[in-house]
Amino acid sequence: MKNQILSAVAISILAVSCTKSTTKTEQVENPDGSVTTTTTTVTETSAGVDSTKINETKKEIHEKVEETGQKLDNTTQKAKEDIHNVGKDIKQGAQEIGKDVKDAVAKGAEKVETGAKKLKED
């Protein structure tokens, strides 16, 4: 989709650059002595444009758009892989912390039991 949009923009720029606008201003003196000014704008599409150059330019633009799209896809894939690896690291760290907490709780419970036994004996 992004390739089609970029191609359309490039082609429209190329088409606009192949047009020529000319502004003509004419002054006409009326019989009563007043002057009337007429301005006309003429837009022409050059008939002498070499279609071979246009096709070559279109091909180059298409190739560059494809190349850019491929680079975007590669970058997206790499970012996705990096995010996945970070998620794995976070999960592994959380599991290690969970083990440490369980061990600490078990040691604490053992100390409480030992203290309770000593208290009962006293």
Buried (B, 14 or more C-beta within 10 A) or exposed (E): EEBEEBBEEBBEEBEEEEEEEEEEEEEEEEEEEEEEEEEEEEEEEEEEEEEEEBEEEBEEBBEEBEEEBEEEEEEEEEEEEEEEEEEEEEEEEEEEEEEEEEEEEEEEEEEEEEEEEEEEEE
